[in-house]
Amino acid sequence: MNPSSLQIYLSAFQGILNTMISKMTSARLTQSISHNFIVQMIPHHAAAIQMSHNLLIYSCHPDIRNIAEHIIETQTKGILEMERIYSVCSEQCNQIDAVNQYQQQLQKIFETMFHHMQDACVTLNIDDTFMREMIPHHQGAIAMAKTALSYPYLFRTSAYS
């Protein structure tokens, strides 16, 4: 890969990453962990889709292209599913202490994920660089999901309205 193409790729990646970080950290949070998970995970998935599209401009490696295409397909379906269940999840409510604890745990996950993505080793091999960027991205998603699943729902807000 020539250095100017790599710079264009990296510039686009950094813009996508900065947008993801901004949207994930500025999401409107509520007393619902499931709501909070969704409003923070949608921009996370959207970034993976954009990062994969960015890679497909430059990559010729069939296995890496398959990974990127799979990310686009599955993350697009994931966003649609989260949008479909958003209103139901937003009705769920957790104790405020649990929500605060959850968000503290997420903050640590975010810091690790953002740091590892920003500091991913860059090589002249764009496929290698993409994988080094996406591994911490997906590790972060797994940690976010496991954290969200560790908190039970207490009641529906509509039941107490």
C-alpha positions as CSV (number, residue, x, y, z in Angstrom):
1,M,0.0,0.0,0.0
2,N,1.3,3.4,-0.8
3,P,1.8,5.9,2.1
4,S,-0.8,8.3,0.8
5,S,-3.5,5.7,0.7
6,L,-2.6,4.6,4.2
7,Q,-2.8,8.2,5.4
8,I,-6.3,8.5,3.8
9,Y,-7.4,5.3,5.4
10,L,-6.0,6.3,8.8
11,S,-7.5,9.7,8.6
12,A,-11.0,8.2,7.9
13,F,-10.5,5.7,10.7
14,Q,-9.6,8.4,13.2
15,G,-12.7,10.5,12.1
16,I,-15.0,7.4,12.6
17,L,-13.4,6.6,15.9
18,N,-13.7,10.2,17.2
19,T,-17.4,10.2,16.2
20,M,-18.0,6.9,17.9
21,I,-16.3,8.1,21.1
22,S,-18.3,11.3,21.1
23,K,-21.6,9.6,20.5
24,M,-21.0,6.8,23.0
25,T,-19.8,9.2,25.8
26,S,-22.6,11.8,25.2
27,A,-25.5,9.4,24.9
28,R,-28.6,10.4,26.9
29,L,-28.6,7.9,29.8
30,T,-31.6,6.9,31.9
31,Q,-32.3,4.6,34.9
32,S,-32.5,1.7,32.5
33,I,-29.4,-0.3,31.9
34,S,-30.9,-1.9,28.8
35,H,-31.7,1.6,27.4
36,N,-28.2,2.8,28.2
37,F,-26.7,-0.3,26.6
38,I,-28.6,0.3,23.4
39,V,-27.9,4.1,23.1
40,Q,-24.2,3.4,23.6
41,M,-24.0,0.2,21.5
42,I,-25.7,1.6,18.4
43,P,-22.9,4.1,17.7
44,H,-20.4,1.4,18.5
45,H,-22.0,-0.9,15.8
46,A,-22.3,2.0,13.4
47,A,-18.6,2.8,13.7
48,A,-17.7,-0.9,13.0
49,I,-19.8,-0.7,9.8
50,Q,-18.1,2.5,8.7
51,M,-14.6,1.2,9.6
52,S,-15.4,-1.9,7.5
53,H,-16.6,0.2,4.5
54,N,-13.3,2.2,4.9
55,L,-11.3,-1.0,4.7
56,L,-13.1,-2.3,1.7
57,I,-11.9,0.7,-0.4
58,Y,-8.3,-0.5,0.0
59,S,-8.2,-4.2,0.8
60,C,-7.8,-6.9,-1.7
61,H,-7.3,-9.8,0.7
62,P,-10.4,-12.1,0.4
63,D,-10.4,-13.3,4.0
64,I,-10.2,-9.8,5.4
65,R,-12.8,-8.5,3.0
66,N,-15.1,-11.4,4.1
67,I,-14.6,-10.3,7.7
68,A,-15.4,-6.7,6.9
69,E,-18.5,-7.7,4.9
70,H,-19.6,-10.0,7.8
71,I,-19.2,-7.1,10.2
72,I,-21.3,-4.9,7.9
73,E,-24.0,-7.5,7.7
74,T,-24.2,-8.5,11.3
75,Q,-23.8,-5.1,12.8
76,T,-26.5,-3.7,10.5
77,K,-28.8,-6.4,11.7
78,G,-27.8,-5.7,15.3
79,I,-28.7,-2.0,15.0
80,L,-32.0,-2.9,13.4
81,E,-32.8,-5.3,16.3
82,M,-31.7,-2.8,19.0
83,E,-33.9,-0.1,17.3
84,R,-36.8,-2.6,17.2
85,I,-36.6,-3.3,21.0
86,Y,-35.6,0.1,22.1
87,S,-38.9,1.2,23.5
88,V,-39.5,-2.0,25.4
89,C,-35.9,-1.8,26.9
90,S,-36.4,1.9,27.8
91,E,-39.4,0.9,29.9
92,Q,-37.1,-1.4,32.0
93,C,-35.7,0.2,35.2
94,N,-32.9,-0.5,37.5
95,Q,-32.0,0.8,40.9
96,I,-30.0,4.0,40.6
97,D,-27.0,2.4,42.5
98,A,-26.9,-0.4,39.9
99,V,-27.1,2.1,37.0
100,N,-24.2,4.1,38.5
101,Q,-22.1,1.0,39.1
102,Y,-22.9,-0.2,35.6
103,Q,-21.8,3.2,34.1
104,Q,-18.6,3.1,36.2
105,Q,-17.8,-0.3,34.8
106,L,-18.6,0.9,31.3
107,Q,-16.3,3.9,31.7
108,K,-13.4,1.5,32.4
109,I,-14.3,-0.6,29.3
110,F,-14.5,2.5,27.2
111,E,-11.2,3.8,28.4
112,T,-9.5,0.5,27.6
113,M,-11.2,0.1,24.2
114,F,-10.7,3.7,23.1
115,H,-7.0,3.6,24.1
116,H,-6.3,0.3,22.4
117,M,-8.1,1.4,19.2
118,Q,-6.3,4.8,19.1
119,D,-2.9,3.2,19.8
120,A,-3.3,0.2,17.5
121,C,0.0,-0.6,15.7
122,V,-0.1,0.8,12.2
123,T,1.8,-1.0,9.5
124,L,2.0,-0.6,5.7
125,N,-0.3,-3.7,5.6
126,I,-3.8,-2.1,5.8
127,D,-5.4,-5.5,6.5
128,D,-3.1,-6.0,9.5
129,T,-3.8,-2.5,10.7
130,F,-7.6,-3.0,10.4
131,M,-7.5,-6.2,12.5
132,R,-5.4,-4.5,15.2
133,E,-8.0,-1.7,15.3
134,M,-11.1,-4.1,15.3
135,I,-10.0,-6.6,17.8
136,P,-10.2,-4.2,20.8
137,H,-13.3,-2.7,19.3
138,H,-15.1,-6.1,19.4
139,Q,-13.5,-7.0,22.8
140,G,-15.1,-3.8,24.1
141,A,-18.5,-4.9,22.7
142,I,-18.3,-8.2,24.4
143,A,-17.3,-6.6,27.7
144,M,-20.2,-4.1,27.4
145,A,-22.7,-6.9,26.7
146,K,-21.4,-9.1,29.6
147,T,-21.6,-6.1,31.9
148,A,-25.2,-5.2,30.9
149,L,-26.3,-8.8,31.3
150,S,-25.0,-9.0,34.8
151,Y,-27.7,-6.6,36.1
152,P,-31.3,-7.8,36.5
153,Y,-34.3,-5.6,35.7
154,L,-36.4,-4.7,38.6
155,F,-39.6,-3.3,37.2
156,R,-41.2,-1.6,34.2
157,T,-41.6,2.1,34.6
158,S,-45.0,2.0,33.0
159,A,-46.2,-0.3,35.8
160,Y,-45.6,2.6,38.3
161,S,-46.8,5.5,36.2
